[in-house]
Amino acid sequence: VPEAKKQQWTILRSIGLSCIVGVVAFFLYYGFLETRINTPLSYPKVIVTTGLEDPSRYWGTYRPGLYFGTSVRHPLSPGTGLMWFTNGHY
């Protein structure tokens, strides 16, 4: 019976030590994050409107991997594309 008690205390001690180390690590990381400074840039923005707000940027080549592909910046839009190959390379 004393060996079982000793093993139980060893397990509880290791769990308690792990919890203490975790809490200390959390507070150390939180303190590190408080020292980071996020200063916003005071220059005017380069891009003022996004693709859906600017009609001239609504269509574009937004299909990577094609030689030529176009689509609309809308989740349900159809995509068009043009690909070619020569005989013997397919």
mmCIF file of the C-alpha atoms, coordinates in Angstrom:
data_MODEL
# 
_entry.id   MODEL 
# 
loop_
_atom_site.group_PDB 
_atom_site.id 
_atom_site.type_symbol 
_atom_site.label_atom_id 
_atom_site.label_alt_id 
_atom_site.label_comp_id 
_atom_site.label_asym_id 
_atom_site.label_entity_id 
_atom_site.label_seq_id 
_atom_site.pdbx_PDB_ins_code 
_atom_site.Cartn_x 
_atom_site.Cartn_y 
_atom_site.Cartn_z 
_atom_site.occupancy 
_atom_site.B_iso_or_equiv 
_atom_site.pdbx_formal_charge 
_atom_site.auth_seq_id 
_atom_site.auth_comp_id 
_atom_site.auth_asym_id 
_atom_site.auth_atom_id 
_atom_site.pdbx_PDB_model_num 
ATOM 1  C CA . VAL A 1 1  ? 0.000   0.000  0.000   1.00 0.00 ? 1  VAL A CA 1 
ATOM 2  C CA . PRO A 1 2  ? 2.774   2.547  0.698   1.00 0.00 ? 2  PRO A CA 1 
ATOM 3  C CA . GLU A 1 3  ? 4.153   2.109  -2.862  1.00 0.00 ? 3  GLU A CA 1 
ATOM 4  C CA . ALA A 1 4  ? 0.727   2.927  -4.352  1.00 0.00 ? 4  ALA A CA 1 
ATOM 5  C CA . LYS A 1 5  ? 0.486   6.060  -2.189  1.00 0.00 ? 5  LYS A CA 1 
ATOM 6  C CA . LYS A 1 6  ? 4.008   7.086  -3.203  1.00 0.00 ? 6  LYS A CA 1 
ATOM 7  C CA . GLN A 1 7  ? 3.153   6.635  -6.887  1.00 0.00 ? 7  GLN A CA 1 
ATOM 8  C CA . GLN A 1 8  ? -0.069  8.655  -6.466  1.00 0.00 ? 8  GLN A CA 1 
ATOM 9  C CA . TRP A 1 9  ? 1.806   11.539 -4.850  1.00 0.00 ? 9  TRP A CA 1 
ATOM 10 C CA . THR A 1 10 ? 4.416   11.468 -7.597  1.00 0.00 ? 10 THR A CA 1 
ATOM 11 C CA . ILE A 1 11 ? 1.717   11.739 -10.262 1.00 0.00 ? 11 ILE A CA 1 
ATOM 12 C CA . LEU A 1 12 ? -0.121  14.523 -8.406  1.00 0.00 ? 12 LEU A CA 1 
ATOM 13 C CA . ARG A 1 13 ? 3.132   16.414 -7.857  1.00 0.00 ? 13 ARG A CA 1 
ATOM 14 C CA . SER A 1 14 ? 4.030   16.239 -11.564 1.00 0.00 ? 14 SER A CA 1 
ATOM 15 C CA . ILE A 1 15 ? 0.536   17.403 -12.573 1.00 0.00 ? 15 ILE A CA 1 
ATOM 16 C CA . GLY A 1 16 ? 0.686   20.286 -10.101 1.00 0.00 ? 16 GLY A CA 1 
ATOM 17 C CA . LEU A 1 17 ? 4.142   21.310 -11.272 1.00 0.00 ? 17 LEU A CA 1 
ATOM 18 C CA . SER A 1 18 ? 2.959   21.219 -14.915 1.00 0.00 ? 18 SER A CA 1 
ATOM 19 C CA . CYS A 1 19 ? 0.011   23.470 -14.037 1.00 0.00 ? 19 CYS A CA 1 
ATOM 20 C CA . ILE A 1 20 ? 2.256   25.957 -12.242 1.00 0.00 ? 20 ILE A CA 1 
ATOM 21 C CA . VAL A 1 21 ? 4.714   26.034 -15.162 1.00 0.00 ? 21 VAL A CA 1 
ATOM 22 C CA . GLY A 1 22 ? 1.807   26.562 -17.584 1.00 0.00 ? 22 GLY A CA 1 
ATOM 23 C CA . VAL A 1 23 ? 0.409   29.480 -15.563 1.00 0.00 ? 23 VAL A CA 1 
ATOM 24 C CA . VAL A 1 24 ? 3.846   31.104 -15.277 1.00 0.00 ? 24 VAL A CA 1 
ATOM 25 C CA . ALA A 1 25 ? 4.445   30.680 -19.012 1.00 0.00 ? 25 ALA A CA 1 
ATOM 26 C CA . PHE A 1 26 ? 1.049   32.245 -19.768 1.00 0.00 ? 26 PHE A CA 1 
ATOM 27 C CA . PHE A 1 27 ? 1.768   35.330 -17.675 1.00 0.00 ? 27 PHE A CA 1 
ATOM 28 C CA . LEU A 1 28 ? 5.274   35.679 -19.096 1.00 0.00 ? 28 LEU A CA 1 
ATOM 29 C CA . TYR A 1 29 ? 3.899   35.550 -22.657 1.00 0.00 ? 29 TYR A CA 1 
ATOM 30 C CA . TYR A 1 30 ? 1.093   37.981 -21.773 1.00 0.00 ? 30 TYR A CA 1 
ATOM 31 C CA . GLY A 1 31 ? 3.675   40.387 -20.345 1.00 0.00 ? 31 GLY A CA 1 
ATOM 32 C CA . PHE A 1 32 ? 5.738   40.021 -23.511 1.00 0.00 ? 32 PHE A CA 1 
ATOM 33 C CA . LEU A 1 33 ? 2.695   40.895 -25.647 1.00 0.00 ? 33 LEU A CA 1 
ATOM 34 C CA . GLU A 1 34 ? 2.068   44.035 -23.582 1.00 0.00 ? 34 GLU A CA 1 
ATOM 35 C CA . THR A 1 35 ? 5.511   45.346 -24.500 1.00 0.00 ? 35 THR A CA 1 
ATOM 36 C CA . ARG A 1 36 ? 4.792   45.159 -28.241 1.00 0.00 ? 36 ARG A CA 1 
ATOM 37 C CA . ILE A 1 37 ? 3.884   48.523 -29.731 1.00 0.00 ? 37 ILE A CA 1 
ATOM 38 C CA . ASN A 1 38 ? 1.411   48.764 -32.616 1.00 0.00 ? 38 ASN A CA 1 
ATOM 39 C CA . THR A 1 39 ? 1.654   52.247 -34.081 1.00 0.00 ? 39 THR A CA 1 
ATOM 40 C CA . PRO A 1 40 ? -0.690  52.939 -36.999 1.00 0.00 ? 40 PRO A CA 1 
ATOM 41 C CA . LEU A 1 41 ? 0.827   54.478 -40.111 1.00 0.00 ? 41 LEU A CA 1 
ATOM 42 C CA . SER A 1 42 ? -0.081  58.142 -40.478 1.00 0.00 ? 42 SER A CA 1 
ATOM 43 C CA . TYR A 1 43 ? 0.170   58.220 -44.299 1.00 0.00 ? 43 TYR A CA 1 
ATOM 44 C CA . PRO A 1 44 ? -2.946  58.135 -46.505 1.00 0.00 ? 44 PRO A CA 1 
ATOM 45 C CA . LYS A 1 45 ? -4.132  54.697 -47.598 1.00 0.00 ? 45 LYS A CA 1 
ATOM 46 C CA . VAL A 1 46 ? -2.925  53.366 -50.934 1.00 0.00 ? 46 VAL A CA 1 
ATOM 47 C CA . ILE A 1 47 ? -6.030  51.289 -51.662 1.00 0.00 ? 47 ILE A CA 1 
ATOM 48 C CA . VAL A 1 48 ? -9.225  53.109 -50.764 1.00 0.00 ? 48 VAL A CA 1 
ATOM 49 C CA . THR A 1 49 ? -11.824 50.830 -52.378 1.00 0.00 ? 49 THR A CA 1 
ATOM 50 C CA . THR A 1 50 ? -11.933 47.077 -52.749 1.00 0.00 ? 50 THR A CA 1 
ATOM 51 C CA . GLY A 1 51 ? -12.806 45.079 -55.855 1.00 0.00 ? 51 GLY A CA 1 
ATOM 52 C CA . LEU A 1 52 ? -16.551 44.917 -55.257 1.00 0.00 ? 52 LEU A CA 1 
ATOM 53 C CA . GLU A 1 53 ? -16.812 48.641 -54.547 1.00 0.00 ? 53 GLU A CA 1 
ATOM 54 C CA . ASP A 1 54 ? -14.816 49.737 -57.616 1.00 0.00 ? 54 ASP A CA 1 
ATOM 55 C CA . PRO A 1 55 ? -16.577 48.723 -60.881 1.00 0.00 ? 55 PRO A CA 1 
ATOM 56 C CA . SER A 1 56 ? -13.382 49.052 -62.926 1.00 0.00 ? 56 SER A CA 1 
ATOM 57 C CA . ARG A 1 57 ? -11.806 46.276 -60.829 1.00 0.00 ? 57 ARG A CA 1 
ATOM 58 C CA . TYR A 1 58 ? -14.804 43.939 -60.881 1.00 0.00 ? 58 TYR A CA 1 
ATOM 59 C CA . TRP A 1 59 ? -13.514 41.724 -63.688 1.00 0.00 ? 59 TRP A CA 1 
ATOM 60 C CA . GLY A 1 60 ? -9.968  40.479 -63.669 1.00 0.00 ? 60 GLY A CA 1 
ATOM 61 C CA . THR A 1 61 ? -7.586  37.580 -64.046 1.00 0.00 ? 61 THR A CA 1 
ATOM 62 C CA . TYR A 1 62 ? -8.209  36.031 -60.650 1.00 0.00 ? 62 TYR A CA 1 
ATOM 63 C CA . ARG A 1 63 ? -7.624  32.427 -61.727 1.00 0.00 ? 63 ARG A CA 1 
ATOM 64 C CA . PRO A 1 64 ? -4.041  31.337 -61.107 1.00 0.00 ? 64 PRO A CA 1 
ATOM 65 C CA . GLY A 1 65 ? -2.638  28.378 -62.999 1.00 0.00 ? 65 GLY A CA 1 
ATOM 66 C CA . LEU A 1 66 ? -4.294  29.190 -66.315 1.00 0.00 ? 66 LEU A CA 1 
ATOM 67 C CA . TYR A 1 67 ? -2.704  30.894 -69.267 1.00 0.00 ? 67 TYR A CA 1 
ATOM 68 C CA . PHE A 1 68 ? -5.633  33.248 -69.433 1.00 0.00 ? 68 PHE A CA 1 
ATOM 69 C CA . GLY A 1 69 ? -8.571  33.106 -67.072 1.00 0.00 ? 69 GLY A CA 1 
ATOM 70 C CA . THR A 1 70 ? -11.106 35.646 -65.931 1.00 0.00 ? 70 THR A CA 1 
ATOM 71 C CA . SER A 1 71 ? -13.775 35.699 -63.317 1.00 0.00 ? 71 SER A CA 1 
ATOM 72 C CA . VAL A 1 72 ? -15.834 38.118 -61.284 1.00 0.00 ? 72 VAL A CA 1 
ATOM 73 C CA . ARG A 1 73 ? -15.055 38.821 -57.634 1.00 0.00 ? 73 ARG A CA 1 
ATOM 74 C CA . HIS A 1 74 ? -18.213 37.130 -56.470 1.00 0.00 ? 74 HIS A CA 1 
ATOM 75 C CA . PRO A 1 75 ? -18.436 33.745 -54.735 1.00 0.00 ? 75 PRO A CA 1 
ATOM 76 C CA . LEU A 1 76 ? -21.075 32.380 -57.146 1.00 0.00 ? 76 LEU A CA 1 
ATOM 77 C CA . SER A 1 77 ? -19.605 33.724 -60.395 1.00 0.00 ? 77 SER A CA 1 
ATOM 78 C CA . PRO A 1 78 ? -18.803 31.507 -63.390 1.00 0.00 ? 78 PRO A CA 1 
ATOM 79 C CA . GLY A 1 79 ? -15.185 31.324 -64.416 1.00 0.00 ? 79 GLY A CA 1 
ATOM 80 C CA . THR A 1 80 ? -13.900 31.471 -67.963 1.00 0.00 ? 80 THR A CA 1 
ATOM 81 C CA . GLY A 1 81 ? -10.509 30.449 -69.183 1.00 0.00 ? 81 GLY A CA 1 
ATOM 82 C CA . LEU A 1 82 ? -8.381  29.604 -72.181 1.00 0.00 ? 82 LEU A CA 1 
ATOM 83 C CA . MET A 1 83 ? -5.782  26.861 -72.229 1.00 0.00 ? 83 MET A CA 1 
ATOM 84 C CA . TRP A 1 84 ? -3.925  25.259 -75.100 1.00 0.00 ? 84 TRP A CA 1 
ATOM 85 C CA . PHE A 1 85 ? -1.497  22.455 -75.707 1.00 0.00 ? 85 PHE A CA 1 
ATOM 86 C CA . THR A 1 86 ? 0.280   20.830 -78.622 1.00 0.00 ? 86 THR A CA 1 
ATOM 87 C CA . ASN A 1 87 ? -0.218  17.254 -79.808 1.00 0.00 ? 87 ASN A CA 1 
ATOM 88 C CA . GLY A 1 88 ? 2.008   14.799 -78.079 1.00 0.00 ? 88 GLY A CA 1 
ATOM 89 C CA . HIS A 1 89 ? 2.164   16.714 -74.789 1.00 0.00 ? 89 HIS A CA 1 
ATOM 90 C CA . TYR A 1 90 ? -1.160  15.653 -73.294 1.00 0.00 ? 90 TYR A CA 1 
# 
